[in-house]
Amino acid sequence: MKGFGAHTSMWAMVWTREGAENAIAAALRHSLDFIEIAMPDPSVIDAAHTRALLEKHRLASVCSLGLPERAWASVRPETAMEFLDAAIDKTADIGAQALSGVIFGGIGERTGLPPTEAEYDNITRVLQHASRRAKARGLLLGIEPVNRYENHLINTGWQAVQMIERVGADNIFVHLDTYHMNIEEKGAANGILAAREHLKYIHLSESDRGTPGYGTCDWDEIFAALAAIKFDGGLAMESFINMPPEFAYGLAVWRPVAESEEEVMSKGLPFLRNKAQQYGLI
């Protein structure tokens, strides 16, 4: 998980054979080092087809997901283990390096109350199980803190670190996201510094999830902090355009946040690459 990549949602929210071909072709046009494949339903992915495409083009990959409601780890740990087992196996079959995201819960999971120890105990047990399965398949697992409106369990870098320490596995890392950090951290640098020893992956997403460089994220603070900790993990641009209703609902995306894919890729991608180069990260 090194270099510059992108979340494939701009090209394929559902990873069909056609979606895989379109997204990988787009990644190659923009000279990306890796792609992040959304995996809301592992069963629909043709792993052999995707693996063949990635190997043909020497393109690295990471997979990501949020748990569906039927498999929320905090309340249905056994089902969560089964779901993550399938996702880990599919990720390994694709040849990806890691499974990351909201692997501890769901997008839109909120009880209306602060997290409980019972919820954290269930999540810990699920992630201990998943880390063993992932290690057997040669994979890393990433925990992505998300904002309080999407999930009530893990919202900040230090909370992700606390969960990693509870789990006690050496193949789990922190996956930060600048969109969520812009809401939850007391300065983006604080989140990066809190996660430094465990931080291997970061989503570079604007404050409105649109075109990077055209919102309120403090990109100099973000990249300076990454440089200060000598970050050498994956830098993944994440912008959401043309969201299907089932995904737009969970992410609360109710209007276009960028004019087009062309705007994001022609303006946002060069902006982020230039920042990364300025701070010596690529």
RODO-2510 file (C-alpha; in nm, 4 decimals, decimal comma):
residues 282
     n   res          X          Y          Z
     1     m     0,0000     0,0000     0,0000
     2     k     0,2374     0,2645    -0,1252
     3     g     0,2117     0,5485    -0,3703
     4     f    -0,0965     0,7215    -0,5071
     5     g    -0,4314     0,5605    -0,5715
     6     a    -0,8036     0,6269    -0,5874
     7     h    -1,1278     0,4832    -0,4604
     8     t    -1,3026     0,3320    -0,7612
     9     s    -1,6471     0,4725    -0,6735
    10     m    -1,6155     0,7317    -0,9498
    11     w    -1,6172     0,4543    -1,2058
    12     a    -1,7880     0,1528    -1,0464
    13     m    -1,9812     0,1393    -0,7187
    14     v    -2,0755    -0,2233    -0,7899
    15     w    -1,7745    -0,4340    -0,8866
    16     t    -1,9139    -0,6281    -1,1820
    17     r    -1,6865    -0,7535    -1,4606
    18     e    -1,7764    -0,4452    -1,6665
    19     g    -1,7236    -0,2174    -1,3684
    20     a    -1,3828    -0,3709    -1,3016
    21     e    -1,2760    -0,3231    -1,6628
    22     n    -1,3905     0,0411    -1,6686
    23     a    -1,2327     0,1324    -1,3351
    24     i    -0,8996    -0,0349    -1,4051
    25     a    -0,8808     0,1314    -1,7473
    26     a    -0,9449     0,4701    -1,5818
    27     a    -0,6793     0,4043    -1,3167
    28     l    -0,4272     0,3266    -1,5881
    29     r    -0,5144     0,6445    -1,7799
    30     h    -0,4300     0,8452    -1,4687
    31     s    -0,1131     0,6488    -1,3878
    32     l    -0,2294     0,5379    -1,0434
    33     d    -0,0210     0,2998    -0,8353
    34     f    -0,3206     0,1199    -0,6848
    35     i    -0,6990     0,1186    -0,6676
    36     e    -0,9397     0,0757    -0,3778
    37     i    -1,2249    -0,1590    -0,4619
    38     a    -1,5520    -0,1170    -0,2712
    39     m    -1,6829    -0,4537    -0,1521
    40     p    -2,0334    -0,4079    -0,0055
    41     d    -2,1253    -0,7575    -0,1274
    42     p    -1,8255    -0,9907    -0,1708
    43     s    -2,0388    -1,2606    -0,3339
    44     v    -2,0942    -1,0606    -0,6561
    45     i    -1,7243    -1,0129    -0,7325
    46     d    -1,5563    -1,2328    -0,9927
    47     a    -1,2205    -1,2617    -0,8178
    48     a    -1,0415    -1,4493    -1,0955
    49     h    -1,1445    -1,1897    -1,3551
    50     t    -1,0323    -0,8978    -1,1364
    51     r    -0,7064    -1,0664    -1,0402
    52     a    -0,6216    -1,1341    -1,4041
    53     l    -0,6819    -0,7676    -1,4956
    54     l    -0,4749    -0,6377    -1,2039
    55     e    -0,1868    -0,8723    -1,2750
    56     k    -0,1942    -0,7962    -1,6465
    57     h    -0,1562    -0,4245    -1,5782
    58     r     0,0652    -0,4595    -1,2690
    59     l    -0,1806    -0,2576    -1,0638
    60     a    -0,1970    -0,3026    -0,6857
    61     s    -0,5261    -0,3029    -0,4965
    62     v    -0,6943    -0,2656    -0,1598
    63     c    -1,0545    -0,3623    -0,0802
    64     s    -1,2887    -0,1771     0,1549
    65     l    -1,6333    -0,2134     0,3054
    66     g    -1,8784    -0,1224     0,5773
    67     l    -2,0682    -0,4050     0,7428
    68     p    -2,4329    -0,4484     0,6371
    69     e    -2,6921    -0,4099     0,9133
    70     r    -2,7464    -0,7848     0,9389
    71     a    -2,3752    -0,8195     1,0259
    72     w    -2,3088    -0,5245     1,2573
    73     a    -2,0319    -0,6484     1,4848
    74     s    -2,1521    -0,4628     1,7940
    75     v    -2,4796    -0,6557     1,8128
    76     r    -2,4445    -0,9558     1,5791
    77     p    -2,0821    -1,0676     1,6195
    78     e    -2,1259    -1,4197     1,4825
    79     t    -2,2809    -1,2917     1,1597
    80     a    -2,0099    -1,0248     1,1375
    81     m    -1,7426    -1,2938     1,1571
    82     e    -1,9069    -1,4898     0,8766
    83     f    -1,9365    -1,1797     0,6582
    84     l    -1,5747    -1,0753     0,7192
    85     d    -1,4526    -1,4302     0,6516
    86     a    -1,6129    -1,4121     0,3060
    87     a    -1,4771    -1,0618     0,2436
    88     i    -1,1256    -1,1569     0,3541
    89     d    -1,1243    -1,4630     0,1312
    90     k    -1,2484    -1,2620    -0,1683
    91     t    -0,9883    -0,9911    -0,1013
    92     a    -0,7128    -1,2523    -0,0937
    93     d    -0,8460    -1,4223    -0,4071
    94     i    -0,8333    -1,0887    -0,5906
    95     g    -0,4697    -1,0526    -0,4881
    96     a    -0,5302    -0,7325    -0,2910
    97     q    -0,2995    -0,6303    -0,0089
    98     a    -0,5569    -0,5385     0,2559
    99     l    -0,9216    -0,5215     0,3538
   100     s    -1,0032    -0,1895     0,5161
   101     g    -1,2853     0,0518     0,5923
   102     v    -1,5606     0,0336     0,8516
   103     i    -1,4871    -0,3313     0,9236
   104     f    -1,6055    -0,2777     1,2821
   105     g    -1,9587    -0,1605     1,2004
   106     g    -2,1969    -0,0110     0,9518
   107     i    -2,2419     0,3179     0,7706
   108     g    -2,5457     0,4633     0,9446
   109     e    -2,5071     0,2546     1,2609
   110     r    -2,6143     0,4675     1,5571
   111     t    -2,7986     0,3756     1,8755
   112     g    -2,8622     0,7296     1,9955
   113     l    -2,6369     0,6600     2,2939
   114     p    -2,2601     0,6600     2,3533
   115     p    -2,0795     0,3327     2,2775
   116     t    -2,0956     0,0695     2,5489
   117     e    -1,8310    -0,1707     2,6732
   118     a    -2,0514    -0,4570     2,5571
   119     e    -2,0454    -0,3179     2,2012
   120     y    -1,6684    -0,2754     2,2118
   121     d    -1,6264    -0,6262     2,3546
   122     n    -1,8221    -0,7710     2,0625
   123     i    -1,6221    -0,5687     1,8105
   124     t    -1,2954    -0,6759     1,9721
   125     r    -1,3921    -1,0419     1,9475
   126     v    -1,4929    -1,0019     1,5826
   127     l    -1,1694    -0,8247     1,4888
   128     q    -0,9569    -1,0810     1,6734
   129     h    -1,1250    -1,3515     1,4687
   130     a    -1,0906    -1,1509     1,1459
   131     s    -0,7239    -1,0707     1,2094
   132     r    -0,6435    -1,4408     1,2413
   133     r    -0,8293    -1,5191     0,9194
   134     a    -0,6568    -1,2306     0,7402
   135     k    -0,3135    -1,3340     0,8628
   136     a    -0,3694    -1,6872     0,7362
   137     r    -0,4485    -1,5374     0,3937
   138     g    -0,1531    -1,2957     0,3998
   139     l    -0,3641    -0,9817     0,4401
   140     l    -0,3649    -0,6663     0,6495
   141     l    -0,6843    -0,5237     0,8013
   142     g    -0,7568    -0,1523     0,8306
   143     i    -0,9852     0,0332     1,0727
   144     e    -1,1301     0,3551     0,9295
   145     p    -1,2746     0,6016     1,1832
   146     v    -1,5805     0,7743     1,0406
   147     n    -1,7795     1,0741     1,1570
   148     r    -2,0425     1,0678     1,4311
   149     y    -2,3295     1,0984     1,1815
   150     e    -2,2320     0,7732     1,0080
   151     n    -2,1321     0,5622     1,3088
   152     h    -2,1165     0,6099     1,6859
   153     l    -1,8384     0,3601     1,7629
   154     i    -1,5018     0,4785     1,6263
   155     n    -1,4769     0,8405     1,5113
   156     t    -1,1148     0,9483     1,5692
   157     g    -0,7610     0,8312     1,5156
   158     w    -0,7006     0,7693     1,8852
   159     q    -1,0170     0,5587     1,9115
   160     a    -0,8921     0,3428     1,6243
   161     v    -0,5592     0,3026     1,8046
   162     q    -0,7412     0,2031     2,1233
   163     m    -0,9297    -0,0664     1,9332
   164     i    -0,6085    -0,1980     1,7776
   165     e    -0,4552    -0,2211     2,1242
   166     r    -0,7618    -0,4087     2,2504
   167     v    -0,7452    -0,6561     1,9620
   168     g    -0,3726    -0,7126     2,0061
   169     a    -0,3029    -0,8277     1,6489
   170     d     0,0017    -0,7182     1,4496
   171     n    -0,1740    -0,7088     1,1111
   172     i    -0,4296    -0,4332     1,1857
   173     f    -0,3625    -0,0704     1,0940
   174     v    -0,5327     0,2682     1,1102
   175     h    -0,6926     0,4036     0,7931
   176     l    -0,7682     0,7753     0,8264
   177     d    -0,9939     0,9857     0,6043
   178     t    -0,9561     1,3633     0,5751
   179     y    -1,3315     1,4153     0,5259
   180     h    -1,4094     1,2519     0,8587
   181     m    -1,1071     1,4111     1,0266
   182     n    -1,2311     1,7541     0,9178
   183     i    -1,5382     1,6887     1,1347
   184     e    -1,3980     1,4906     1,4272
   185     e    -1,0332     1,5794     1,4977
   186     k    -0,9132     1,8888     1,6828
   187     g    -0,6977     1,9647     1,3814
   188     a    -0,6060     1,7078     1,1194
   189     a    -0,2466     1,6911     1,2415
   190     n    -0,3679     1,5721     1,5819
   191     g    -0,5412     1,2728     1,4265
   192     i    -0,2362     1,1865     1,2196
   193     l    -0,0025     1,2185     1,5179
   194     a    -0,2335     1,0089     1,7377
   195     a    -0,2323     0,7273     1,4823
   196     r     0,1291     0,7623     1,3682
   197     e     0,2630     0,4192     1,4689
   198     h    -0,0353     0,2416     1,3172
   199     l    -0,1146     0,4676     1,0197
   200     k    -0,0648     0,2910     0,6869
   201     y    -0,3414     0,4314     0,4663
   202     i    -0,5287     0,7593     0,4241
   203     h    -0,8259     0,8756     0,2182
   204     l    -0,7658     1,2190     0,0705
   205     s    -1,1208     1,3484     0,0554
   206     e    -1,2434     1,7078     0,0491
   207     s    -1,4703     1,8554     0,3170
   208     d    -1,7771     1,8081     0,0934
   209     r    -1,6502     1,4803    -0,0612
   210     g    -1,6088     1,6626    -0,3914
   211     t    -1,3037     1,7949    -0,5766
   212     p    -0,9920     1,8122    -0,3532
   213     g    -0,8600     2,1666    -0,3211
   214     y    -1,2050     2,3254    -0,3504
   215     g    -1,3264     2,2893     0,0088
   216     t    -1,2174     2,3642     0,3631
   217     c    -0,9706     2,0824     0,4379
   218     d    -0,6330     2,2233     0,5427
   219     w    -0,4179     2,0305     0,2981
   220     d    -0,0911     2,1893     0,4072
   221     e    -0,1546     2,0819     0,7652
   222     i    -0,2458     1,7316     0,6482
   223     f     0,0570     1,6793     0,4257
   224     a     0,2981     1,8466     0,6688
   225     a     0,1830     1,6103     0,9441
   226     l     0,2185     1,3092     0,7141
   227     a     0,5694     1,4219     0,6242
   228     a     0,6539     1,4760     0,9930
   229     i     0,5728     1,1133     1,0783
   230     k     0,7524     0,9927     0,7633
   231     f     0,4335     0,8372     0,6284
   232     d     0,5032     0,5884     0,3522
   233     g     0,1671     0,4179     0,3109
   234     g    -0,1125     0,4495     0,0588
   235     l    -0,2495     0,7901    -0,0439
   236     a    -0,5964     0,7310    -0,1869
   237     m    -0,8079     1,0052    -0,3401
   238     e    -1,1757     0,9545    -0,2565
   239     s    -1,4468     1,1649    -0,4186
   240     f    -1,8090     1,0643    -0,4668
   241     i    -2,0004     1,1412    -0,7865
   242     n    -2,3213     0,9917    -0,9290
   243     m    -2,3976     0,7865    -0,6196
   244     p    -2,6695     0,5206    -0,6503
   245     p    -2,9488     0,5698    -0,3928
   246     e    -2,8485     0,2816    -0,1640
   247     f    -2,4996     0,4274    -0,1198
   248     a    -2,6049     0,7934    -0,1214
   249     y    -2,8391     0,7256     0,1707
   250     g    -2,5706     0,5787     0,3947
   251     l    -2,3219     0,8537     0,3107
   252     a    -2,5834     1,1325     0,3198
   253     v    -2,4907     1,2616    -0,0263
   254     w    -2,7996     1,4481    -0,1432
   255     r    -2,6651     1,6679    -0,4229
   256     p    -2,3806     1,6604    -0,6761
   257     v    -2,0581     1,7549    -0,4950
   258     a    -1,8582     1,7920    -0,8161
   259     e    -1,9587     1,8702    -1,1711
   260     s    -1,8121     1,5556    -1,3198
   261     e    -1,5470     1,2874    -1,3038
   262     e    -1,3441     1,5065    -1,5398
   263     e    -1,3431     1,7917    -1,2882
   264     v    -1,2240     1,5681    -1,0058
   265     m    -0,9555     1,3957    -1,2093
   266     s    -0,8300     1,7033    -1,3990
   267     k    -0,8290     1,9404    -1,1002
   268     g    -0,8409     1,7394    -0,7785
   269     l    -0,5935     1,4652    -0,8657
   270     p    -0,3157     1,7028    -0,9830
   271     f    -0,3762     1,9207    -0,6757
   272     l    -0,3222     1,6272    -0,4398
   273     r    -0,0263     1,4924    -0,6342
   274     n     0,1406     1,8325    -0,6263
   275     k     0,0891     1,8547    -0,2498
   276     a     0,2277     1,5072    -0,1996
   277     q     0,5318     1,5927    -0,4089
   278     q     0,5771     1,9266    -0,2308
   279     y     0,6003     1,7475     0,1034
   280     g     0,8180     1,4632    -0,0252
   281     l     0,5601     1,1871     0,0055
   282     i     0,5766     1,0643    -0,3545
***
